[in-house]
Amino acid sequence: MSLTDRIQMHFGQVIETKMHTAELLTDDICLVSQWLINCLINDNKILCCGNGASSAIAQLLSSKLMNRYDQERPGLPAITIGADNCVASGISNTFNFAEVFARQIKAIGQPGDILFIITTGGNSPNIIQAIQAAHDREVTVIALTGNDGGGVATLLTEHDIELRVPSDIKAIIHEAHISIIHCLCDLIDYQLFEEAQ
């Protein structure tokens, strides 16, 4: 296969997966936007987390909410847990890395908050423990996943929701996750700051 063919194949797979994701998840993405808005207007906060590239996507979400997405508006309360290296390394050193999110959720999570987790495989021990901690604190879980949802899918309750990208290719799952994040940010801005005008 030529380099040109590989490029075309990559873009084709990404586009196909994103379109399939839109077909499968449109109603659930609308619902998630409503959950996020209800959380925000009730003076609660959104806690975001993920590992590796998913951590970067979690930071993208909190940055777009805290700062801005596409228009000037007030900042919205969202934070990426695990992004503070001092806190994360301290927890990992004193306890273990599996507790890096859970301990932060136990410290700052409140009923009515939302834990927004991003994971491609859904089996990381720190993500699993984060969900358990969220449930203990009456924090709703929104999970962006891929593959078969992994252990995350088995832990979610009727009060949580999973947005599962229909792919088993990590890079393509990440790209779809970013599109979902951007879509949610647009829906939040539209419903909170544009629709009433």
Helices and strands as residue ranges (DSSP letters): H 3-41, E 46-50, H 53-66, E 78-80, H 85-94, G 97-99, H 102-108, E 114-118, H 125-136, E 140-145, H 150-155, E 161-164, H 170-189, I 190-194
